[in-house]
């Protein structure tokens, strides 16, 4: 099996991912890096790390050093913040 670069979509943005997205709903999609999330959100990666440190952005910890993000969790986080913004509360 060969791995090809593919595109993972989140909301209106597409990011390059080194793995093929899973077509099987039982298999998890690849984890995103802070740079990936920053691209999707249109913010610096330092802001993504700050949100993660404060517990405002859902993360997956890999050891003590690495932080990754589930695509599904980021999509949900975006949807929740869209809803809050539309209501006029932040």
Secondary structure, 3 states (H helix, E strand, C coil): CCCCCEEEEECCEEEEECCCCCCCCCCCCCEECHHHHHHHHCCCHHHHHHHHHCCCCCCEEECCCEEEEEHHHHHHHHHHHHHHHHHCCC
